[in-house]
Amino acid sequence: MTDPGGTERTLLLVRHAKAEPPGDAPDADRALTARGRADAAAAGAWLARHALLPDLVLCSTARRTRETWHGVALGMTGSPDEAGPAGSAPVVRYEAAVYEARPGDLLTLVRSLPTQAATVLLIAHNPGISLLSALLDPVRADEEGLRTTDVVVHRTRQPWAELDNAAITARHTARG
């Protein structure tokens, strides 16, 4: 069923940026590399150039996804001046359930979004984020899945609560 008002919704899927290799610390504590930080900012700049600024951000609680969001936010808004941050200020929800989530779990989370959120950014991990993209648009999804700092733009007129497909309208691999 489509939204009677014809409201277009945009779901931005982002795989976290390049992280340090696994070591002795827990996986969830892995930080971004210098390249990862630059790539995250480049992803944010790409989103801003294409007027894809989110109303709501859903982000895994893992360190590398939180650092990816911070880099994306900086890239979208530029460096804040002394008066405070510039640009939009989306609602940000850090969701523990996004870490190691399966595509069905991520879809359930998206279906619980508030109806007024028109553009949502989900920052997550593979394989879940790639499989969610393929679930929403199996024809246009990249067979190899999302690479680090890939941005995939899905658009739909379905209400979030009923989401079962959303066409891929753009994709970008951010490199800083």
Secondary structure by P-SEA (a helix, b strand, c coil): cccccbbbbbbbbbcccccccccccccccccccaaaaaaaaaaaaaaaaacccccbbbbcccaaaaaaaaaaaaaaccccccccccccccccccccccccccaaaaaaaaaaccccccbbbbbbbcaaaaaaaaaaccccccccccccbbbbbbbbccccccccbbbbcccccccc
